[in-house]
Amino acid sequence: MQHRTLTLALLLSLSPLSHAQQDPPSSTPVTAAEHKAVVEQLGQQLRAKYVFPDAGTSLADALRAREAAGAYATAKDVNAFASALATDMRTLGKGRALRRGPCTRLQATSGRAGAHGAGT
């Protein structure tokens, strides 16, 4: 489960938040437990690394509350979950500092290095 959760988190990080993406993430099924695990891991990263610490904590809490309320229950595959989560991040985060360029390190990890300007 740990490996699958990390894979889902990686797919989500390369999903609609990255405008340079060429291939959509796979339509791999995703479970409610995986929704929760990904939201928790994302929340940890937002709290630790978001450019505005208070806003990162607030966004992490809001995403956790949405997940607990069943907001992602209809997202049965990675595509749907990534889309719903990205929309919530943009909406709840009010668009602040959520756009980013390609991340070579993540792309290399997923075997996608070079697809979006490796070496940047």
N, C-alpha and C positions, 0 to 999 in steps of 0.2 A: 504494500500500500504506500509506503514511504516513497519508493521509486516512482510509482504512478502519479502520486501527488506532486512530486517535483517536476515530472514531465508535464503535467497539466499546468503547473505554474509557469513553466517555460513557454508552453504554447500560448498561454494567456498573455505573457509579456510580449510576444511577437504578433499578437492579434490586432484588432482594429486600432489600437493605440499607435501602431507604427504605420504611417502612411506609405512607406516605401515597400511594404510587403508585397511580394508577387504571388505566392501560393497561400491560400487560406489554410488555417489549421485543419487537421483531420476531423472527420465527424465521429470520432471515437466517443462511445457512450461515457457519461459521467454520472456518478451517484451523488446522493445527498451528502454522504459522508465526505466525499471528495470536494463538493461545494464548500462545506464547512472548513475543511483543511486548507484549501486554497485561500479562502477569505481570511483565515487566521494568519497564514504565512504572509499574505499581502499586507495585512494590518501590521504585522511585526516590521515589515520593511518600510511601510509608510511612517510608522512611529520613529524608526531609527534613522531614516534617510531623507524624508521629505524636506524640501527647502524651508518650509514654514512649519516648525515643530508643532505648534498648537493646531494648525490646520491639518497636519498629517494625522495627529491623534484624533481630531474630530472626524476626519474622513474615515479612518480605520473603524471608529466606533459606529459611524453611520452604516458602513458596509456590513459590519457584524450584525447590527440590528436588522438590516434588510434581509440578510441570510437567515437569521433566527425567525423572522416573520414569514419565511417561505417565499421570498421574492424570486428565488432562483429555482424553485421546485419544478417549473415547467421547462427549464433548460436541461434537456435530456442528453445533449451531446456537447462536445467542446466548443463547436461553433456558436451554438445558442448561448452557452454560459459565457463565453468570451465577449460576445456582443452585449449581453445584459450587464455584465460586470463593467465593461468599458463605458457603456452609457451611464451607469450609475456613478462611476468615477468622475466622468466629465460633469454630470449634473450636480452631484453632491459636493464635488471639489470646486465647483464654479469655474472650471477650466483653468485654474491656477497651476502653472508649472507641470501640467500633465502631458504635454506634448514633448516628445523626445526624438532624437535622431536614431539611426541604426546603432545597435550595440554589437560590435564585432565579437566581443567575448561570448555573449549569449548565442550569437549565430554560430560561432565556432563549436560551441558545446552541442548545438543541435544539428551540426553537420551542414549548416547553411552559410558558412563563411564564404565571402566573395559575392553572394547574391545581392548584397546591399552595400557595396563599397568596402570590401575588406581592406584593412590597413588604415581605416579612419579611426 
